[in-house]
């Protein structure tokens, strides 16, 4: 709003901007005053719409649809073993899918005897059949050891982007992610169709395919929108899902991110991808830590935890700290550092006394660097209470079953944390919009009254 002030000395008029303030009574309004607008805002968030539909189905006694698959975004420092872990996780899901086929009958008659024996065993997450869907978002990877149902490399040519735009490796990765993010709505349609079998999204994708069938491709311009649409659609047509994946509901969506972690976590495209997934599926961040490197230096461990803290603050999603490479070095010492503040301080003292060939400050002595590390460890002590941690070996598969159990717990945190916060943000935005409308209506009535028109 503006305030007009007249100066009597020189007969000039000054216009000043005034802040728009909302009174408490303006913010205190029930959503019942404008249910249609509120429901429309809620329906724009896919997961909230499905929750409302499920609640309505439960109230009427009708059967509910498929449960939401859990989306696991695998992030971590370069060399921590993200891609190898993705391969091991997919292998675990495929093995469970094949075991599930055997338990449901299979082709041989011996399966019935196995069913009788398995019925006697208590059901657990490790015994249940699971179906997964893998997505690769690393455009610079030459070899991917897992079968990706959607691959950014099928859409954008990393080397061609680097050549055309005269970019370095990191700039090309960032540009590829930005180009892919412009069509990520189509990826979300594909995921929802695969997870829930939505006829509406299927028809939409088929229509887009038919509209683009007559288009001409330009190989020298891999970043064009038509090529991106064709590539994403073609990826699904050639989807290398496990045999049982097409028959069973989707349980997990695995996302592999670029090795250069900042290209994904601190870019607009990374925010778009993370937000889109988090508003459609229960989403968990899996932060992969190189355990042997943390064992070699307490400062490497502290650097990893600081980066994990920044990602948690930015994404506001539940996080699982995946302590990888436990086949080389055990992870119990890291868990102890995270659970016991004094234990980490003792590790800093040991690093100070040993020196390890470094200067006193770098080794953890009494200098500024050591003081900073000790102060940060005290700050992060509260941060550790909101994390889930698990030790795995991407090479041998050790700890993978425990990883899935921890992911299930993190998904509960998503329901109780992120989803509740998302609803509160929608409520706050709706209340603010209604308050602004009422303030505007009162201001209009006041102006009309002053002009004698009311």
C-alpha positions, 0 to 999 in steps of 0.5 A: 500500500502507499501513503500520500503526504502533502508538503505545505511549504512547496506544495509538493506531494510525496508518495511513500510505500508502507508495509502490508501488515495483517492483524491477528483477526485477519489470520484467524479464519477457518478453512470452512469459509472457502472450502472449494478453494482450500480443496483445490489447493490440496488437490494440487498436491498428489500425495495429499489428494491420495490421502484424502481419497483413501480416507474417503474410501475407508469411510465408505467401506470401499477397498483402498488402492495401492499403497504409496511407494517409498522414494529413496534419493541416494546422495553422497560425496564423490567416491562414497559408493552411491552407484554401487549401492544402487546396484546392490539395492536393486539386486536385493529387490530383484531377488525378493521379487523372484522369491515372491514369484516362487512363493505364489506358485511359480511354474513347478508343483514344488512351490506348494510345499514351499508355501506350506513351510513359509506360512509357518514362518512369521511375516517380516519385511525381509520375507516380503516380496518387493518391487523397485523402479530405478532412475539414473540422474548422473549424465556423466556416468559411462557405465551404470551397474544397475538396470535403470528404468529411466536414464538421463543419458537417454535424454541428454548427451553429456559430451554434446552439451559440453561441446556445444556450450563450451562447458567444463565437466561440472557445468555440463552436468548442471546443464544436463540436469537443468534440461532434464528438470524441464521435462520432469513432469513427464517423469512424474506421470510415468512414475504415477502410472507405474505405481498406481496404474492411472488411466488418465496419465496413461492416456496423456502419455499416449497422446503425447507420443502420438503428437510427436510421432511425426517430428524430426529429430536433430542429433546435433541438438540433444537439448531440444524439448521434442527430443527430451519428450521422445527420450523419456517416453522411449525409456519407459517402453524399454523399461528393464523391470524385473519379471514380477515388477509388472504384476506387483505394486511398486514398493520403492523408487530408487534415484541415483544422483551425480557424483558431484553432489553439489551439482544436485543438492545446490542447484535449481534442478535438484530442488525441482526434482526433490520437491516433485518427488516429495509431494508425490511419494513418501521420500527419504534421503540416503546420505552415503558416507565413506566409512574408511575415510572417516576412520582415517580422519575425524575431520572427514567425518565432521565434514560429511556430517556438516554436509548432511546437516545442510542437506537436511536443512535444505530439503526438510526430508527425513535422512538415513546416514548410510555408512558404506564399505563396512566390509573394509572398516566397521562402522560401530565407531561412527555410531558411537561418535554420533550417540556419545558426544564424549566419545567423539571428544576422546577421538579428537584428543587421540588425533591431537596426540598422534598428529598423523604427520599433520600440523597441530591445528589440522591434527586436532590440537589446541588451535582454531581448527580444533576449537571449531571442530569441538564447537561444531560437534556440540552443535551437531549433537542435537542434529544426530538425534533426528537421523537414522543410521545403518551400516552397509557394504555395497560390495558384499550386500551386508546390511542391505536388509537392515537398510530397508527396515531403516527406510521404513522407519524414515518413511514414518518420519516423513508422514509425521514430519514433512507431510504435516508441515506441508499441510500447515504451509498450505493452511497458512498460505490459504489463511493469508490469501483470505486475510488479504482479500478481506483487508482489500474489501474493507479498504475498498469499502472505506474508500467508497464511503469517503467518496460518498458512493457507499 
